[in-house]
Structure formats: C-alpha cells, structure tokens
Amino acid sequence: MVKRRQRAASTGFTLVEILVTILLVTVALVGLAALQIASIRQVTFCKRSDEATRLGQSMLEQSMALPLTQLQAAYTEQGTPPPSWPVPTPTNPESWSPLVMKDGASLMTHVGADGESYGPFTVQRYIDVAGAGFLITIRVSWIESPGRANVQLSTRREI
C-alpha cells in the first residue's frame, strides 16, 4: 500500500519543473528574436548596397556619356551644378537638391534608387584631371545603423 502512494505522488510535474521549463523556452525565444533582428538588418543593408551600386553605376554611365566640353565645364565651374543631373520630376519637385561643394563635387540628396524619385541616398560626383583625361568618381551614401555607409565607383575618361 505504501508503494501505491509513492507512485501516485511521483506522477505529473512540479511547479518548479514547469517554471524552469518556461524560463528555458523564454531564453531560447529571446535568442531567436535577436537572430531574426540581426538577419533583417543584414538583408536591409544588402538591399541598400545593391540599390546604391546600381544608382552609382547609372550616374557613372551618365557622366561618361557627357561631351568632353561638359566634363571640362563641370570640372572648372564651381558655382553651378553640371548639367548631367536629372531634373526634378513633376510629381516630386523637391526630390533632390543639386549643390556644388567647395571642392567642386556635385551633390544630390534624398535620391531614390532610380535616380529621380525621393529616397535615402546622397550622391556625390567628383571630376578631377588625371593625366590626359578625367577621373570621374561617384560616391553613393546612406544612413545605416550605426552611422553611414557608402559605395564608391570610379572610372577614367581619356580626352
């Protein structure tokens, strides 16, 4: 008869066992949530990098297609942006702000991946004399947690 009571008392889970199990499951779920957040950040960074690279390549190709006289004007004129940047779209006229910085670099802010719409990118174009030609550098940057990230593309155009 004593054996029956011991068996009946030993069946089931105690409150301590249930609490320990809940604690372990909670720790595992918090770890998985942190992994998911890191994964989302990495995917977002890769997407932005890809968009920035495509935008930079497009701007570089536009700059390479300019006549040499416009490249020379973009290099020598400090007061106005070169004519290669796209004009603001009628649907979003404030989508970018063309500026020429002190070092002669052209700047577009709030640019989308297509180069015309509103977006997270800042595009800088540097034109410098390199031997018997021009060195054209496009830098596309965006705000990434923590800080800024950028993609830089360069090419040389011979005269």
N, C-alpha and C positions, 0 to 999 in steps of 0.2 A: 504494500500500500504506500509505503514511503517512496518507492520508485515512481509510482504514477504521479505523485505530487511534484516531484522534481522534473519530470518530463513536461508537465503542464506549465510549470513556471519558466522553463527554458525555451519555450516556443515563442516566436514573434521577435520584434526589435525593441530595444530600449530607447528611451528619449535621447540619451547621449549618442547612440549609434546613428539615429536619424539626424541629429544636429551636425555631427561630424560629416555625414554624407552630404548634407545641404551645403556645408562650408566648402567641401572639396569640389562640388559641382559649380558653386559660385566662383571659386578661384579659376576653374577651367574656362568658364564662360567669359570672365573678365579678360583672360588671356586671349581667347579667340576674338573678342571685340577689339582689343588693341591690335591684333594682327590684321583684322579687317580694315581698320582705320589706316594703318600703315600701307596696306595694299591699295586702298583708294587714293591716297596721296601719291603713291608711285605711279599709278595709272594716269592720274591727272597731270603729273609732271611730264610723263612720256608724251601725252597728247599735246600739251603746250609746246614741248620741244619740237615735235613733228610739225605743228602748225607754224611755229616760228621759223623753222628751217625752210618750209615751203614759201612763206612770206618773204624771207630774206632772199631766196633764190629768185623769186619773181621780181623783186626790186633790183637785184643784181642784173638780171636779164634786161630790165627796162633801162638801167644805166648803161649797159653795154650797147644797147641799140641806139643811144643818143648819137647825133652827129658830133664830130670832134669839136666843132665850134661851141656847142652847148656844154661839153665837158670842160673846155677851157674857161667858158664863162662861169660855170659852176665852181671852178677852182679859184678864179680870180675875184669874182664878185662876193663881197662879204655882207652886203645889205639886204639882198633879196634871195628867196629860195630858188633853186634851179627849177626849170620848167618841167622836170620829169615826174614830179609827184602828181598823183591823180587829183582831180578837182573834187571838192565835197559833193556828195550825192544830193539830189533834190529831197530825198526822203529823210536824210540826216545831215543837214548842212554843217553841223558842229562836230562831225565825226573825227576831225583831225585838226591840228594846229601846226601849220608849217612855220618853222623858225630856222634861222641860221645862227649857230652858236659862234662864240668868239673865235674858235679855231677853224671856222669855215665849214663845219659839219652841218648837214641839213638834218632836221629833226621832225618827225611826225609822232604825235602822241595819240593814245586811245584808238589804235588801229586794230581792225579785225583781221582774221586770218586771210580774208580775200583782198586785203589792201585798201578797201574803200569803206567798209562798214565800221561801226563803233566796236571796240574790242579792248583787250587787256594789254596790247603790245605797244612798245615805244620803238620806233625805227630811226636809226641814225645812219647817215651816209657820209663817208669821208672820201674825198677825192684828193689825191696827192700826186705830185710829179714823181715819176720813177724812171730814171734814165731817159729813154726816148719814147716815153708813153705815160700813161696814168695808172696809178694803183687805186682801184675802187674797192672800198670796204663797206659792207653793210653789217650793222650790229642791231639785232632784234632782242629787246629785253622785256621782261615782265616780272611782276611781283610774285614771288613764291615764298611759301612759309619754310624757313625763316629767311628773310632778305630777298634779294633779286637774283634772277637767273638770266642768262643771255646766250645767244647763238651768234657767232661772227663768221661771215663769209667774205672772202677777198678774191679778186682777180686782177689781172693786169691787161691793159689795153694798149697796144702799140700804136704809134702815130703812123 
